[in-house]
Amino acid sequence: MLEVQFGIVLFIVSFICLVGWLVTTKNHNVFKLRGIAYIKPTLFFGNFYSALFELEHQEKLILSIYNYFKTEKVFGIYNFLRPTIIVKDLNLAKQITIDYHDNFRDRDFYEIDHVLNKSLFNQRGENRKRMRNLMYYCLIT
């Protein structure tokens, strides 16, 4: 009887671990499939393991990753479980942000101060679109 219960518990724990592993590694081949240079991420923490556990300062970690890809115009990092593309080439960054600006309406900014959240760069969705249309002529001159 005890052996059966142990087997069931072991199966349930194994199943939960397998599902957790699959969920956390589902995005680990995003850059490989697209031919973008990247550093292989760690489980759960992506490329920020050493910064999270204070083995290395976050600024130095990002700078070392940036310098690792000296010849690349674009490279990828994993911000914990989230794949993130870094564009190093200025002309490519201009082309992306000008030609495809509608695709980048919602950005990740942290709420620090309500005054800073009213900035055009921190607006989201329709409010950002409305503000951008109001400030269009100021931005292009």
Buried (B, 14 or more C-beta within 10 A) or exposed (E): EEEEEEEEEEEEEEEEEEEEEEEBEEBBEBBEEEEBBBBEBBEEBBBBBBBBEEEBEEEEBBEEBBEEBEEBBBBBBBEBBEBBBBBBEEEEBEEBEEEEEEEEBEEEEEEEEEEEBEEEEBBEEEEBBEBBEEEEEEEEE
